[in-house]
Amino acid sequence: MSSSDVSAEGRAQGSAVESPVLLHVWVVDPDQERVAVQHLERMLGEIAGEPGFVSARVLESADRLSVAAVVEMRSPEDRQRLEQLSIVRETLDHLGGTINVVLKLYQQVAAYHGEAR
């Protein structure tokens, strides 16, 4: 059984600008997809030790035509500070062989977790 962690009232109080979650999506030349993923993995490996870092994921589409990076920080301030790091700016703004199609901040509207056994 799963449970939701965020109520409708909680959603109404926050905004995406105040979100600790950052999502980037790129359209990728399939021949450059592996290189793009390697650059993201290198950047995320470097920022994993930053204060406020919670988690990060690199996702790729089955057709290898798009790549996404999801970074979750502890607070919006941590996310804003992270975005100012040169390794982050350089990687996210200049990921070779890609076109950055989505750069958005998201607020969590629900979370579901499996029960601990």
Secondary structure as a PSIPRED ss2 file (coil, helix, strand):
# PSIPRED VFORMAT (PSIPRED V4.0)

   1 M C   1.000  0.000  0.000
   2 S C   1.000  0.000  0.000
   3 S C   1.000  0.000  0.000
   4 S C   1.000  0.000  0.000
   5 D C   1.000  0.000  0.000
   6 V C   1.000  0.000  0.000
   7 S C   1.000  0.000  0.000
   8 A H   0.000  1.000  0.000
   9 E H   0.000  1.000  0.000
  10 G H   0.000  1.000  0.000
  11 R H   0.000  1.000  0.000
  12 A H   0.000  1.000  0.000
  13 Q H   0.000  1.000  0.000
  14 G C   1.000  0.000  0.000
  15 S C   1.000  0.000  0.000
  16 A H   0.000  1.000  0.000
  17 V H   0.000  1.000  0.000
  18 E H   0.000  1.000  0.000
  19 S C   1.000  0.000  0.000
  20 P C   1.000  0.000  0.000
  21 V E   0.000  0.000  1.000
  22 L E   0.000  0.000  1.000
  23 L E   0.000  0.000  1.000
  24 H E   0.000  0.000  1.000
  25 V E   0.000  0.000  1.000
  26 W E   0.000  0.000  1.000
  27 V E   0.000  0.000  1.000
  28 V E   0.000  0.000  1.000
  29 D C   1.000  0.000  0.000
  30 P C   1.000  0.000  0.000
  31 D C   1.000  0.000  0.000
  32 Q C   1.000  0.000  0.000
  33 E H   0.000  1.000  0.000
  34 R H   0.000  1.000  0.000
  35 V H   0.000  1.000  0.000
  36 A H   0.000  1.000  0.000
  37 V H   0.000  1.000  0.000
  38 Q H   0.000  1.000  0.000
  39 H H   0.000  1.000  0.000
  40 L H   0.000  1.000  0.000
  41 E H   0.000  1.000  0.000
  42 R H   0.000  1.000  0.000
  43 M H   0.000  1.000  0.000
  44 L H   0.000  1.000  0.000
  45 G H   0.000  1.000  0.000
  46 E H   0.000  1.000  0.000
  47 I H   0.000  1.000  0.000
  48 A C   1.000  0.000  0.000
  49 G C   1.000  0.000  0.000
  50 E C   1.000  0.000  0.000
  51 P C   1.000  0.000  0.000
  52 G C   1.000  0.000  0.000
  53 F E   0.000  0.000  1.000
  54 V E   0.000  0.000  1.000
  55 S E   0.000  0.000  1.000
  56 A E   0.000  0.000  1.000
  57 R E   0.000  0.000  1.000
  58 V E   0.000  0.000  1.000
  59 L E   0.000  0.000  1.000
  60 E E   0.000  0.000  1.000
  61 S C   1.000  0.000  0.000
  62 A C   1.000  0.000  0.000
  63 D C   1.000  0.000  0.000
  64 R C   1.000  0.000  0.000
  65 L C   1.000  0.000  0.000
  66 S E   0.000  0.000  1.000
  67 V E   0.000  0.000  1.000
  68 A E   0.000  0.000  1.000
  69 A E   0.000  0.000  1.000
  70 V E   0.000  0.000  1.000
  71 V E   0.000  0.000  1.000
  72 E E   0.000  0.000  1.000
  73 M E   0.000  0.000  1.000
  74 R C   1.000  0.000  0.000
  75 S C   1.000  0.000  0.000
  76 P H   0.000  1.000  0.000
  77 E H   0.000  1.000  0.000
  78 D H   0.000  1.000  0.000
  79 R H   0.000  1.000  0.000
  80 Q H   0.000  1.000  0.000
  81 R H   0.000  1.000  0.000
  82 L H   0.000  1.000  0.000
  83 E H   0.000  1.000  0.000
  84 Q C   1.000  0.000  0.000
  85 L C   1.000  0.000  0.000
  86 S H   0.000  1.000  0.000
  87 I H   0.000  1.000  0.000
  88 V H   0.000  1.000  0.000
  89 R H   0.000  1.000  0.000
  90 E H   0.000  1.000  0.000
  91 T H   0.000  1.000  0.000
  92 L H   0.000  1.000  0.000
  93 D H   0.000  1.000  0.000
  94 H C   1.000  0.000  0.000
  95 L C   1.000  0.000  0.000
  96 G C   1.000  0.000  0.000
  97 G C   1.000  0.000  0.000
  98 T E   0.000  0.000  1.000
  99 I E   0.000  0.000  1.000
 100 N E   0.000  0.000  1.000
 101 V E   0.000  0.000  1.000
 102 V E   0.000  0.000  1.000
 103 L E   0.000  0.000  1.000
 104 K E   0.000  0.000  1.000
 105 L E   0.000  0.000  1.000
 106 Y E   0.000  0.000  1.000
 107 Q C   1.000  0.000  0.000
 108 Q C   1.000  0.000  0.000
 109 V C   1.000  0.000  0.000
 110 A C   1.000  0.000  0.000
 111 A C   1.000  0.000  0.000
 112 Y C   1.000  0.000  0.000
 113 H C   1.000  0.000  0.000
 114 G C   1.000  0.000  0.000
 115 E C   1.000  0.000  0.000
 116 A C   1.000  0.000  0.000
 117 R C   1.000  0.000  0.000
